[in-house]
Amino acid sequence: MRYAVTGAAGFIGSHLSETLLAAGHEVVGFDSFTDYYDPALKEENARHLDVRRVDLAADPLDFAGFDGIFHLAGQPGVRSFGEVFPLYLTRNVLASQRVFEAAARDGVRVVFASSSSIYGAAERYPTPEDTPPQPLSPYGITKLACEHLADAYRRSFDLDAVVLRYFNAFGPRQRPDMAFTRILLALASGGSFELFGDGQQSRGWTYVTDVVAATILAMEGGSGTYNVGGALEASMNETIELAEQISGRTLDLHRRDEVPGDQRRTKADTTRVSTELGWVPKTTLEEGLRAQWEWASTRVGGR
């Protein structure tokens, strides 16, 4: 198959691209290398990939000749209030609308990476896909808008699209603003870590190879919307304690006030993706965190 991967130089996108290549597919990446975090890190992720520098919100898009599009590109981060909001409108809503428009025109199937942030303060935990969305951040609102756009293009222009709601992916190459990367780099370098809130906020963590496996299965046979979330829920306090055990070090921890828009709890009900696609997460939190520790400690010159 010949696949397009948007956001191919990012954390999940680079892992997905490598996995597809290893399976014998042709992969063309698209990435604008924005400065949300150091573009040099994205260049490093993409060094063995065919990644074209494309702005999905502005440049011409042509997906003719592709068998599928994995649309992972977007502006991440729940701290999306205030002056940064226009970036979320452009890089999430406008960019996705243009991808869906081009995909519908060219007759190409799309797997769209949405987020558990669309649930916000969910009514049920674990949270099934039919839970009414209550996003707490502008980021979550834009991802939900993208889902509605995919559905509108499906109904009006026969777009073949699948939506995946990722829950807290982690692993090597995780973005530098994400908690696990900051915790592990702080442990490896002797630096400090700021924890916002009381540490009781919990997440259903999902290792990156499990995310990639679900994403490929969705392209091969999925329909509708699926949660993609790890089986193990743990609080920030618990994950910090586990990271300290794995590293054999004590984290220099500084507690700060809770951040507006941050979810108190996320945990996916994965019944649908398990039943329909046969996906089951295989990596435990400890196994995945250990692999990410090996990556982080190498980046700061070893333990």
Secondary structure, 3 states (H helix, E strand, C coil): CEEEEECCCCHHHHHHHHHHHHCCCEEEEEECCCCCCCHHHHHHHCCCCCEEECCCCCCCCCCCCCCEEEECCCCCCCCCCHHHHHHHHHHHHHHHHHHHHHHHHHCCCEEEEEEHHHCECCCCCCECCCCCCECCCHHHHHHHHHHHHHHHHHHHHCCCEEEEEECCEECCCCCCCCHHHHHHHHHHHCCEEEEECCCCCEEECEEHHHHHHHHHHHHHHCCEEEEECCCCEEEHHHHHHHHHHHHCCCCEEEEECCCCCCCCECCECCHHHHHHHCCCCCCCHHHHHHHHHHHHHHHCCCC
